[in-house]
Amino acid sequence: MKFAIATLIAAAAFSSFSTYAQDTIQIATEGAYKPWSFVNDSGKLDGFEIDLTNALCARIKADCKISAQNWDGMIPALKSGKFDAIVAAMTITPKRQEVIGFSEAYAASPNTFMVLKDGPLADMKSTGKTVNLSGAGNTADAELAVLGRELKGKTVGVQVSTTAASFLHDKLKGVEVREYKTFDESELDLLAGRVDAVMANITVLSDALKRKDASIARLAGPTLVGSPFNSVAIGLRKEDAALKSQLDAGIKSLRDDGTIKKLSEKWFGVDISPRS
């Protein structure tokens, strides 16, 4: 991402929240993951996470500056001090928790696949199923075995350094995984027939179908929930306990009063707010 677009957020008068000691909270987002965050026709950052961040910073009475940052460089930029927080559809995973901390969750993160209607994966038998990878028993293993057979020898596009990319490499050994810097690049290769499927958050795939792809592409395969597709949260430095406390309180407030639900339905058409 060679642009950096900032949005300054005015503080709101919610006396129940104390202001974070730092003058301005520097927040990184991707700006290329529609409808979570993207650059609109006016050249400004827009989307679910931009609206959410505006509401969150107002709720905790903080000034925030949101800037676009390449996905793959977000955690290094956070740790180096360039940013104080990451709001970029980042799921909580054990690997990430080794190097950064997380706030309370603000969204769920189901993943699935998009394929061409006339492609080799158009009639996947697992389509329509929801597979809880954290579920008890061997059900998830059996469903993954079915998925592995369906995708064996196929090429699946995915954004680099995402939970979906790790899942494909770790759990579906017979699949050729092709990684891209952005979701949009993987989508273009699917439409051009250079990959057999793309894997991403179901909200991103659904938005792509609404925008331009519905005539030639469709969702396919199971909807995957549970670990590693855990909840989405704000990435933070582990030592920033005061900031985490403020953000946690704000997220809980926005969840409890229905703000997250409202924004979720606005941008995704469904409620993907986390359950308390």
C-alpha positions as CSV (number, residue, x, y, z in Angstrom):
1,M,0.0,0.0,0.0
2,K,1.7,3.2,-1.2
3,F,-0.9,5.6,0.3
4,A,-1.6,6.7,3.8
5,I,-4.9,8.2,4.4
6,A,-5.7,9.6,7.8
7,T,-9.0,10.2,9.5
8,L,-9.0,12.4,12.7
9,I,-11.8,11.5,15.1
10,A,-13.3,14.0,17.5
11,A,-13.6,13.0,21.1
12,A,-17.1,12.5,22.6
13,A,-18.3,13.5,26.0
14,F,-18.8,10.1,27.7
15,S,-17.8,10.8,31.3
16,S,-17.7,7.1,32.2
17,F,-14.4,6.6,30.1
18,S,-11.1,8.2,31.0
19,T,-8.9,9.4,28.2
20,Y,-5.8,7.4,27.2
21,A,-2.7,9.2,28.3
22,Q,-1.2,9.5,24.8
23,D,-2.4,12.5,22.8
24,T,-3.3,10.6,19.6
25,I,-3.8,6.9,19.1
26,Q,-2.1,5.8,15.9
27,I,-4.2,3.1,14.3
28,A,-3.3,0.9,11.3
29,T,-5.9,-0.6,8.9
30,E,-5.4,-2.2,5.5
31,G,-7.7,-0.2,3.3
32,A,-7.9,-3.0,0.8
33,Y,-10.3,-5.5,2.3
34,K,-13.8,-4.4,1.4
35,P,-16.2,-4.0,3.1
36,W,-14.1,-4.1,6.3
37,S,-11.8,-1.3,5.2
38,F,-11.3,0.2,1.8
39,V,-10.6,3.5,0.0
40,N,-13.9,4.9,-1.4
41,D,-14.5,6.9,-4.6
42,S,-13.6,10.1,-2.7
43,G,-10.2,8.7,-1.8
44,K,-11.0,8.3,1.9
45,L,-10.9,5.3,4.1
46,D,-14.3,3.7,4.6
47,G,-16.0,0.5,5.7
48,F,-17.1,-1.4,8.8
49,E,-13.8,-1.0,10.7
50,I,-13.6,2.7,9.9
51,D,-17.1,3.3,11.3
52,L,-16.3,1.1,14.2
53,T,-13.1,2.9,15.0
54,N,-14.8,6.3,14.8
55,A,-17.4,5.1,17.3
56,L,-14.9,3.4,19.6
57,C,-12.6,6.4,19.8
58,A,-15.5,8.7,20.4
59,R,-16.8,6.4,23.1
60,I,-13.5,6.3,25.0
61,K,-12.9,10.0,24.4
62,A,-9.7,9.6,22.4
63,D,-8.3,11.3,19.4
64,C,-7.3,8.7,16.8
65,K,-5.5,8.8,13.5
66,I,-6.2,5.9,11.1
67,S,-3.7,5.2,8.4
68,A,-3.5,2.5,5.6
69,Q,-0.7,0.0,6.0
70,N,0.3,-3.1,4.0
71,W,-1.2,-6.1,5.7
72,D,2.1,-8.1,5.9
73,G,3.9,-5.2,7.6
74,M,1.3,-4.4,10.3
75,I,2.7,-6.4,13.2
76,P,6.3,-5.2,12.6
77,A,5.0,-1.6,12.4
78,L,3.0,-2.1,15.6
79,K,6.0,-3.5,17.5
80,S,8.3,-0.8,16.2
81,G,6.0,1.9,17.6
82,K,4.8,3.3,14.3
83,F,1.3,2.4,15.3
84,D,-0.4,1.8,18.6
85,A,-3.2,-0.5,17.4
86,I,-4.2,-2.6,14.4
87,V,-7.9,-2.6,13.3
88,A,-7.7,-4.8,10.2
89,A,-10.0,-7.9,10.4
90,M,-7.2,-9.6,12.4
91,T,-8.2,-12.8,14.1
92,I,-6.9,-13.9,17.4
93,T,-4.5,-16.9,16.9
94,P,-2.0,-18.5,19.3
95,K,0.9,-17.6,16.8
96,R,-0.1,-14.0,16.9
97,Q,-0.5,-14.0,20.6
98,E,3.1,-15.0,21.0
99,V,4.2,-11.5,19.7
100,I,1.3,-9.1,20.3
101,G,-1.7,-8.7,22.5
102,F,-5.4,-8.3,21.6
103,S,-8.4,-6.4,22.8
104,E,-11.8,-7.8,23.4
105,A,-13.3,-9.2,20.2
106,Y,-15.5,-7.0,18.1
107,A,-16.5,-9.4,15.3
108,A,-16.7,-13.1,14.4
109,S,-14.6,-14.5,11.5
110,P,-16.2,-17.3,9.5
111,N,-14.3,-18.3,6.4
112,T,-15.3,-20.1,3.2
113,F,-14.5,-20.4,-0.5
114,M,-15.5,-18.7,-3.7
115,V,-15.3,-20.6,-7.0
116,L,-16.4,-20.1,-10.6
117,K,-19.8,-21.4,-11.5
118,D,-18.5,-23.3,-14.5
119,G,-15.2,-24.3,-12.7
120,P,-14.1,-27.7,-11.4
121,L,-15.3,-26.9,-7.8
122,A,-18.8,-25.6,-8.6
123,D,-20.5,-28.6,-7.1
124,M,-18.6,-29.2,-3.9
125,K,-20.6,-31.6,-1.7
126,S,-19.6,-29.7,1.5
127,T,-21.3,-26.5,0.3
128,G,-23.8,-25.2,2.8
129,K,-22.4,-27.0,5.8
130,T,-21.0,-25.2,8.9
131,V,-18.0,-26.9,10.4
132,N,-17.0,-25.9,13.9
133,L,-13.3,-26.7,14.0
134,S,-13.3,-26.3,17.8
135,G,-16.1,-28.8,18.2
136,A,-15.9,-31.9,20.4
137,G,-15.4,-35.3,18.9
138,N,-14.2,-36.2,15.4
139,T,-16.8,-34.4,13.4
140,A,-14.5,-31.6,12.4
141,D,-11.8,-34.1,11.3
142,A,-14.2,-36.0,9.2
143,E,-15.5,-32.8,7.5
144,L,-11.9,-31.6,6.9
145,A,-11.2,-35.0,5.3
146,V,-14.1,-34.5,2.9
147,L,-12.9,-30.9,2.1
148,G,-9.4,-32.2,1.5
149,R,-10.6,-34.7,-1.0
150,E,-12.6,-32.1,-2.8
151,L,-9.7,-29.7,-3.0
152,K,-6.9,-32.2,-3.7
153,G,-4.8,-31.2,-6.6
154,K,-6.6,-27.8,-6.9
155,T,-5.1,-24.4,-6.6
156,V,-6.5,-22.1,-4.0
157,G,-5.7,-18.4,-3.8
158,V,-5.4,-16.6,-0.4
159,Q,-4.1,-13.4,1.0
160,V,-0.6,-13.8,2.5
161,S,-0.1,-14.0,6.2
162,T,-3.7,-14.6,7.0
163,T,-5.4,-17.2,9.1
164,A,-6.8,-18.7,5.9
165,A,-3.3,-19.1,4.5
166,S,-2.1,-20.8,7.6
167,F,-5.1,-23.1,7.6
168,L,-4.6,-24.2,4.0
169,H,-0.9,-24.9,4.6
170,D,-1.5,-26.8,7.9
171,K,-4.7,-28.7,7.3
172,L,-5.0,-29.3,3.5
173,K,-1.8,-30.7,2.4
174,G,-2.9,-31.8,-1.0
175,V,-3.9,-28.3,-2.1
176,E,-1.6,-26.0,-4.1
177,V,-1.7,-22.7,-2.2
178,R,-1.1,-19.4,-4.1
179,E,-0.6,-16.4,-1.9
180,Y,-1.3,-12.7,-2.8
181,K,-0.6,-9.4,-1.2
182,T,-4.3,-8.4,-1.3
183,F,-7.6,-10.2,-1.5
184,D,-8.4,-8.3,-4.7
185,E,-5.4,-9.8,-6.5
186,S,-6.6,-13.3,-5.6
187,E,-10.1,-12.5,-6.8
188,L,-8.8,-11.3,-10.1
189,D,-6.9,-14.5,-10.6
190,L,-10.0,-16.6,-9.8
191,L,-12.1,-14.6,-12.4
192,A,-9.3,-15.1,-14.9
193,G,-9.2,-18.9,-14.3
194,R,-5.7,-18.9,-12.9
195,V,-6.8,-20.5,-9.5
196,D,-9.7,-22.9,-8.8
197,A,-10.9,-21.1,-5.7
198,V,-10.2,-18.3,-3.3
199,M,-10.5,-18.5,0.5
200,A,-11.4,-15.6,2.7
201,N,-13.7,-14.2,5.3
202,I,-17.3,-15.0,4.2
203,T,-18.3,-11.3,4.5
204,V,-15.5,-10.3,2.0
205,L,-16.5,-13.0,-0.5
206,S,-20.2,-12.1,-0.2
207,D,-19.4,-8.5,-0.8
208,A,-17.4,-9.4,-3.9
209,L,-20.3,-11.3,-5.3
210,K,-22.7,-8.4,-4.7
211,R,-20.3,-6.0,-6.4
212,K,-19.5,-7.7,-9.6
213,D,-19.0,-11.5,-9.5
214,A,-22.4,-13.0,-9.0
215,S,-23.0,-13.9,-12.6
216,I,-19.8,-16.1,-12.9
217,A,-18.9,-17.0,-9.3
218,R,-20.5,-18.4,-6.2
219,L,-19.7,-19.4,-2.6
220,A,-18.8,-23.1,-2.2
221,G,-17.6,-25.5,0.4
222,P,-18.2,-25.4,4.1
223,T,-18.4,-22.3,6.3
224,L,-15.5,-22.8,8.8
225,V,-15.8,-21.4,12.3
226,G,-13.9,-22.0,15.5
227,S,-10.1,-22.2,15.9
228,P,-8.2,-21.0,13.9
229,F,-11.1,-18.8,12.7
230,N,-11.6,-17.2,16.0
231,S,-12.9,-13.8,16.8
232,V,-11.5,-10.6,15.3
233,A,-9.9,-8.1,17.7
234,I,-7.6,-5.1,17.8
235,G,-3.9,-5.9,17.8
236,L,-1.9,-4.2,20.5
237,R,1.6,-4.2,22.0
238,K,1.5,-6.5,25.0
239,E,2.9,-3.8,27.3
240,D,0.1,-1.3,26.6
241,A,-2.2,-2.5,29.4
242,A,-3.7,1.0,29.8
243,L,-4.7,1.2,26.2
244,K,-6.1,-2.3,26.2
245,S,-8.2,-1.5,29.2
246,Q,-9.7,1.6,27.5
247,L,-10.4,-0.2,24.2
248,D,-11.9,-3.3,26.0
249,A,-14.3,-1.0,27.9
250,G,-15.3,0.8,24.7
251,I,-15.8,-2.4,22.7
252,K,-18.0,-3.9,25.5
253,S,-20.0,-0.7,25.6
254,L,-20.5,-0.7,21.8
255,R,-21.4,-4.4,21.8
256,D,-23.9,-4.0,24.7
257,D,-25.8,-1.0,23.3
258,G,-26.1,-2.6,19.8
259,T,-23.7,-0.3,18.0
260,I,-21.6,-3.1,16.7
261,K,-24.6,-5.1,15.6
262,K,-26.0,-2.0,13.7
263,L,-22.7,-1.4,11.9
264,S,-22.3,-5.1,11.1
265,E,-25.8,-5.2,9.5
266,K,-25.0,-1.9,7.6
267,W,-21.9,-3.2,6.0
268,F,-22.4,-7.0,5.8
269,G,-26.2,-7.4,5.8
270,V,-25.9,-9.8,8.8
271,D,-24.8,-9.5,12.4
272,I,-21.3,-10.8,13.0
273,S,-20.8,-9.1,16.3
274,P,-19.2,-11.4,18.9
275,R,-21.4,-13.1,21.5
276,S,-20.9,-12.1,25.1
